[in-house]
């Protein structure tokens, strides 16, 4: 069966679906209010969703500030992982940030999340530093990763 996969900007109407993705992806999920504020108040924020057969199954957010981009979060529903949707989302967010003038991109990732680290390395991200006890749910360290876009 061929699925229809589409990528587009996130809207407020997507928040119910995004909250399902969020709850199924993170031990410290963002609140609905946090996403609402990102979409309505943060002039630097850009968010994309990926749909499979018109169902939002993933999203990625980025802040683009002057010439630097910061990935805020990326997630795909567990049942849709392994379909390269996260990779496709990253590619589109990197393209968006580059088109908006970003020369570098950064993100934080749990030291234990090797799957995500492998994805980021595919796009040229390299380890920059460690943020000690960054994740408050278990005090896990974060790896700060960077890539030059230009």
KEGUPA-499782 format. One record per residue (C-alpha): residue in one letter; x, y, z. Coordinates in steps of 0.25 Angstrom, whole numbers, plus 5000, padded with zeros to 4 digits. Layout:
AXYZ...
END
This chain:
X500050005000X500550144996X500450245007X500350395004X501450465011X501350625012X502150725019X501650865023X501750975033X501050945046X499751015050X498951035063X498050935057X499150825058X499350845073X498450725077X499250625068X500550695072X500250665086X500050515083X501350515076X502050585088X501450495099X501850375091X503350425089X503850495101X503950475116X503850625118X502750665107X502550805104X501150865108X500150905098X500351045103X501851045100X501451005085X500351105084X501351215089X502451165079X501351175068X500751305072X501851385080X503251345076X503651425064X504851335062X504151195062X503851115050X503150975051X502850875041X501950745042X502050625034X500650555030X500450415026X499150395019X498650535025X499050495040X500150575046X501150465051X502350555053X502850705054X504150785056X504350915061X505551015059X505851155064X506551245053X507251365059X508051445050X509051345044X508851235054X507851125055X507451045067X506650915066X505750915078X505150775076X504850665066X503950545068X503250445060X502150345066X502750215069X501850135059X502450225048X503950215052X504850145042X504150205030X505250315029X504250425033X505150485043X506250495033X505350555023X504850655033X506250695037X506650715022X505450805021X505750885033X507150905029X506750955016X505751045022X506851105032X507851115020X506851185012X506551285023X508051325024X508551225035X509951185033X510051095045X509151005053X509150945067X508350855075X508450775088X508250625089X508350525101X509650455102X508850325102X508050355090X509050285080X507950275069X507750425069X509250455069X509350365057X508250435049X508950575052X510350515048X509750485035X509550635033X510950665037X510650705051X511850695061X511950685076X512250825081X512150815096X511450745108X510350815116X510350745129X509050705135X508250775124X507050675125X506350705138X505550565138X506850485140X507950595141X508550535128X509550615121X509350665107X510250665095X510250805088X510450775073X510750875062X510750875047X511150985037X510151005026X510951085017
END
